[in-house]
Amino acid sequence: MKSKAGSFIIFLMGALFGTAFTRTYFKTVYEKQANEEIASVKERFSKSKTNTDDADKESVKTAECIIGNLLYSEESKKESADDETENQVREPYMITSEEFGEKDGYSLISFTYYADGILADDENYIIENMRENVGFEWINYLGEYEDDAIYVRNDEKECDYEILFDRRDYTDVVRSGAVHNEDD
């Protein structure tokens, strides 16, 4: 009896150690990979910023908006209390479908909001920083104005967002293979 209990405890300890080691290893690997991707994207688009062509400026602004959506943007520096009153940041707010795309120079971005509360971009990457991009106010009005879409403007990022509703759960979409594969 003691040998079975001892064997079980040894097995359990091994499983716990293996799990902890694997988690730490993969976290380090993926953080390194993400940092390399961030650096390459920043380098690529910083070179684009030197061009003064209007088309280049628009593509850089769109890229910066997308980078911000994917959490690749750096933390913004906090301003002092005096500067805060002068530079108040406006929260994202809802707009009508007619207002969507009306502002010159604003990037147009489409997101999907799934039934299980996940917000994802058009390649099904989860948007982790929902508050920064589209806020949370619009969730209270799901289906009130239009059955399958809501529009949000973020003046700070100069982006208009179209948020489409999907009645499926995000996990069902992932399992069906509709998620972007990085090998593509």
C-alpha positions as CSV (number, residue, x, y, z in Angstrom):
1,M,0.0,0.0,0.0
2,K,2.8,2.4,0.9
3,S,4.6,1.7,-2.3
4,K,1.5,2.7,-4.4
5,A,1.0,5.9,-2.4
6,G,4.7,6.7,-2.7
7,S,4.7,6.0,-6.4
8,F,1.6,8.2,-6.8
9,I,3.2,11.1,-4.9
10,I,6.4,10.8,-7.0
11,F,4.3,10.8,-10.2
12,L,2.3,13.8,-9.0
13,M,5.5,15.7,-8.1
14,G,7.0,14.9,-11.5
15,A,3.8,16.1,-13.3
16,L,3.8,19.3,-11.4
17,F,7.4,20.0,-12.0
18,G,7.1,19.2,-15.7
19,T,4.1,21.5,-16.0
20,A,5.9,24.4,-14.3
21,F,9.0,23.9,-16.4
22,T,7.1,23.7,-19.7
23,R,5.0,26.8,-18.8
24,T,8.1,28.8,-18.0
25,Y,10.0,27.6,-21.0
26,F,7.2,28.5,-23.5
27,K,6.5,31.8,-21.9
28,T,10.1,32.8,-22.3
29,V,10.2,31.6,-25.9
30,Y,7.0,33.4,-26.9
31,E,7.9,36.6,-25.1
32,K,11.2,36.6,-27.1
33,Q,9.4,36.0,-30.3
34,A,6.9,38.8,-29.6
35,N,9.6,41.2,-28.7
36,E,11.5,40.4,-32.0
37,E,8.3,41.0,-34.0
38,I,7.6,44.2,-32.2
39,A,11.1,45.5,-33.0
40,S,10.9,44.6,-36.6
41,V,7.5,46.2,-37.1
42,K,8.7,49.4,-35.3
43,E,11.8,49.5,-37.4
44,R,9.9,49.0,-40.7
45,F,7.3,51.6,-39.9
46,S,9.8,54.1,-38.5
47,K,11.5,54.0,-41.9
48,S,8.2,54.7,-43.5
49,K,7.6,57.8,-41.3
50,T,10.5,59.6,-43.0
51,N,8.6,59.7,-46.3
52,T,6.3,62.7,-46.6
53,D,4.1,61.3,-49.3
54,D,0.4,61.4,-48.3
55,A,-0.2,57.7,-49.1
56,D,2.8,56.7,-46.9
57,K,1.4,58.9,-44.1
58,E,-2.0,57.2,-44.3
59,S,-0.5,53.7,-44.3
60,V,1.8,54.5,-41.4
61,K,-1.2,55.8,-39.4
62,T,-3.2,52.7,-40.2
63,A,-0.2,50.5,-39.2
64,E,0.2,52.4,-35.9
65,C,-3.5,51.9,-35.2
66,I,-3.3,48.2,-35.9
67,I,-0.1,47.9,-33.8
68,G,-1.9,49.6,-30.9
69,N,-4.7,47.2,-31.3
70,L,-2.4,44.2,-31.0
71,L,-0.8,45.5,-27.8
72,Y,2.4,46.3,-29.6
73,S,2.3,49.9,-28.6
74,E,4.5,51.0,-25.6
75,E,2.9,52.3,-22.5
76,S,2.0,55.9,-22.9
77,K,3.9,58.3,-20.6
78,K,1.9,59.8,-17.8
79,E,1.5,63.5,-17.8
80,S,1.5,65.7,-14.8
81,A,-1.8,66.8,-13.2
82,D,-1.4,70.3,-14.8
83,D,-1.0,68.9,-18.3
84,E,-3.8,66.5,-17.8
85,T,-6.4,69.2,-17.8
86,E,-5.1,70.7,-21.1
87,N,-4.7,67.3,-22.8
88,Q,-7.8,65.4,-21.7
89,V,-8.1,62.1,-23.5
90,R,-11.6,61.5,-24.9
91,E,-13.0,58.1,-24.4
92,P,-14.1,56.2,-27.5
93,Y,-17.8,56.8,-28.3
94,M,-20.5,55.4,-30.4
95,I,-21.4,56.9,-33.8
96,T,-24.0,56.1,-36.4
97,S,-23.4,54.0,-39.5
98,E,-23.7,57.2,-41.5
99,E,-20.9,58.8,-39.5
100,F,-18.6,55.8,-39.9
101,G,-15.7,56.8,-42.2
102,E,-16.8,60.4,-42.5
103,K,-13.7,61.9,-40.8
104,D,-10.8,62.6,-43.1
105,G,-7.6,60.8,-42.2
106,Y,-9.3,58.3,-39.8
107,S,-8.5,54.7,-40.2
108,L,-11.4,52.2,-40.7
109,I,-11.0,49.0,-38.7
110,S,-13.4,46.1,-38.4
111,F,-13.7,43.9,-35.2
112,T,-16.0,41.0,-34.4
113,Y,-17.6,40.6,-31.0
114,Y,-18.5,37.0,-30.2
115,A,-21.3,35.7,-28.0
116,D,-18.8,34.7,-25.3
117,G,-17.6,38.3,-24.9
118,I,-14.4,38.0,-27.0
119,L,-13.5,40.9,-29.3
120,A,-11.2,39.9,-32.3
121,D,-9.9,41.6,-35.4
122,D,-10.6,40.5,-38.9
123,E,-7.9,37.8,-38.7
124,N,-9.4,36.5,-35.4
125,Y,-6.6,37.8,-33.2
126,I,-8.1,38.6,-29.8
127,I,-8.1,42.3,-28.9
128,E,-6.7,42.4,-25.4
129,N,-6.8,46.2,-24.9
130,M,-10.5,46.7,-25.6
131,R,-10.8,49.7,-23.2
132,E,-8.1,51.7,-25.1
133,N,-9.5,51.1,-28.6
134,V,-13.3,50.9,-28.3
135,G,-14.2,51.3,-24.7
136,F,-17.0,49.4,-23.1
137,E,-20.0,51.7,-23.4
138,W,-21.2,50.2,-26.7
139,I,-21.7,46.7,-25.1
140,N,-24.8,48.1,-23.4
141,Y,-26.4,48.9,-26.8
142,L,-25.8,45.6,-28.6
143,G,-28.6,45.1,-31.1
144,E,-30.4,48.3,-30.1
145,Y,-29.7,50.4,-33.2
146,E,-28.7,47.7,-35.7
147,D,-29.0,43.9,-35.3
148,D,-25.5,43.0,-36.3
149,A,-23.2,46.0,-36.0
150,I,-22.2,49.0,-33.9
151,Y,-19.8,51.8,-34.8
152,V,-17.3,53.4,-32.4
153,R,-15.0,56.4,-32.9
154,N,-11.7,56.9,-31.1
155,D,-10.5,60.4,-31.7
156,E,-7.2,59.8,-29.8
157,K,-6.2,57.0,-32.2
158,E,-8.0,58.6,-35.2
159,C,-9.8,55.4,-35.9
160,D,-13.4,54.5,-36.7
161,Y,-14.3,50.9,-35.6
162,E,-17.0,48.7,-37.0
163,I,-17.9,46.0,-34.5
164,L,-19.8,43.1,-36.0
165,F,-21.8,40.7,-33.9
166,D,-21.3,37.0,-34.2
167,R,-23.8,34.8,-32.4
168,R,-21.2,32.0,-32.2
169,D,-18.6,31.6,-29.4
170,Y,-15.1,32.5,-30.3
171,T,-13.9,29.0,-29.2
172,D,-16.3,27.4,-31.8
173,V,-14.8,29.6,-34.5
174,V,-11.3,28.6,-33.4
175,R,-12.1,24.9,-33.5
176,S,-13.7,25.3,-36.9
177,G,-10.3,26.4,-38.2
178,A,-11.4,30.0,-39.1
179,V,-8.5,31.5,-37.1
180,H,-5.5,32.9,-38.9
181,N,-2.7,30.5,-39.1
182,E,0.8,32.0,-38.9
183,D,2.1,29.5,-41.4
184,D,-0.1,30.9,-44.1
